[in-house]
Amino acid sequence: RNVILSIPLMPGPVDGSGPDRIKGTADDVSLQACANGDYNTYWDSLADNLVINRMPNAILRLGWEFNGTWLSWSAGGKEAGYR
């Protein structure tokens, strides 16, 4: 089967509040932290789960709509961090 998944670049909800879902706390997410590899354990876990569940050929749609300003991974106004 073909699986296409839209995957945020960072953990937690799209508002940037991070895994605890409370905005303004220490685990809020950022593009810079993503670029630094702070979320690599999440990516490793996703890859492992895709392989374990026999979906190694899944298509991952990463950071969709990055050109807006309404998602935590959006490049709008944060171009340097996105780059």
N, C-alpha and C positions, 0 to 999 in steps of 0.2 A: 504494500500500500504506500501511497505517497502522503507524507505529512508535511504541512507547512505551518510553522509556529512563529508568531510575532513575539519577539523577546525584548524586553527592556534592557538597556545597557547596564542598569544598576538594580540592586535588590530593593524590594519594598514597593509601595504604591507609586503611581506616576507623579505624585505631588512632591517627591524628593524627601519624604519624612523617614525613609529607611525602614529596616526590618521591624522596628518597634512601632511604626505607624504614628509616631508622635513628633510633629514638626518642631524644630528648635532644640533637639536633644543631640547628644554626642554622636549618634549613629546616623544623622542626616547624610544623604548621599550627595556626591558632586562629580562633575565630569573629570576634575583633576584627580580625585581619588580613583576613579575608574581607569584613567590613563596610567596611574601609578601601579595598577595591578591589585588594588585593595579588594577587588571583588572576584579575583581569579578562582577562589574556592567554589563560588557559585557556578562559574563556568565549567569547572572540572566536574562538579556534581551533575550538572545538566548533561554533559557529554557522556559520563558514566551511565546515567539513567537511560539515555537514548540508546546506547549500545546494549545494555542489559535487557531492554524491552524490544530489542530487534528493530530499531529504527535508526540505524547508522547513516542512512541516506536522507534523513529529514532535512528539509530546507528551512534555514533559520533566517527570519526577517528581523535583523537587528536594528534597534533604535529607530523605528519608523517615525516619519514626520519630524525629523530632526531639524528641519528648516523653520519650524514655528517657534513659539515661545511658551507654549502651554504644557509641555512635558519636562520632567526633571533633566532629561538628556538632550533637550533642545539646544541647538547651537546659537539661536537668536540672542544676541547680546553677550554670548559667552564663546565667541569664535575661537579664541586662543586656547581655552580649555578643551574645546571639542577637537581642535586640530591636534 
